[in-house]
């Protein structure tokens, strides 16, 4: 295991985000509902709903009905594919920036 300074870690994260090589991981919900830059950290169900809305708003040929039965993994995969085709009009980065940066955990979670 390599140990790096915080500044170097932040620099690497920014570089990976810029190169679209950073893959967000949804897990146990530890940070779910915590305040973030322009929203809250969504749990898996809310994230799925938010991604579906962005897809339907940005992509004319995909309807709510087509996405209704899609689970989180399928929606996230489609969200990523549509972003790579530049069909989400910048909303992809906004989704992650607004809901997964500058997260404010409560004191109990910070101490954990």
N, C-alpha and C positions, 0 to 999 in steps of 0.2 A: 504494500500500500504506500502510495506517495502522499506526503503531507506537504501542502502548499499554503502560502500566505493568503489571507482573505482577499487582498487586492488582486492577486494573480487569479484566484478562483472567480472573482467577479468579472475580470477581463475575459477569461475563457468562456464564461456563461454568455456574456454579451456577444462575443465572436460567434459562438454556436447559434445563438438566437438570430443574429444577422444573417448567417449562412443557412438558416432554417434547418439546422441539424440538432436542435434541442427538442427532445421529445418529452412532453409533459406526462407525468404518471398520476393516474387517479388511484387512490388506495383506500385506506380504512376510514377516511373522512376526518382525520385529525384536525385539519384546518378548515373543514366545511363550515360555512356560515360566518367565518371571520371577515372583518372588514378588509377590503382591498382598495387599490388605487381609485377605481370608479365603480365599485360594486361590492359584492361579497364573493367569497370562494364558494362555488357551487358544489353540491354533492353530485354524484354520478347522474342521478335522475334529472336534476335541474340543469346540469351541463348539457345533457342530451337534448332537453327541451330548448335550451338557448341555441345550440348548434342547429337544430332543426329550423328554428325561426330564421336564423341568418341564412341558411341554405334557401329556404322558400322565398325570403325577401330578395335575394341576389340572383337566383337562378330561375329564369322563366319556365324552363322545361321540367322542373321538379315541383310537385304539389305536396301539400300537407298530407293528403290521403296516401300518397306513395311512401311517405316516411312514417306514417302512423304506427305501423307494427315493427319498425326497426328498433333494435336495442342499441345500447350505448356503443358497443364495439363497432357495429355496422355504421352508425351515424358518424362516429369519430373518424373512421376510415374514409367515408365519403367526404367529410369536411376537409380532411387533409388532401384528398385527391382533387377536389374542386379548387382548393387554394393553389395547388401546384399548377393548375390550368389557368390561374389568375381570374377565376370567376366570382370570387367573394368580395371584390372591390375593397380590399384593405380591412375588411371586418375580421378576418382571421387573427391578425396581429392585435387588433383592438380587443377582441374577445380575451385573449390570453393576458395582454397588458392590463386591461381593466380589472380582471377578476383573479389574477394570480401574481401580481406584483404589489409591493408595499403592503403586504399582509400584516395585519395587526392581531396577533394572538393574545388572548387574555392571559393574565399573570400565571394562572395555574398551568396552562399549556407551555408558557415560556419557561417555567421552572422545571417542567418535565424533561 
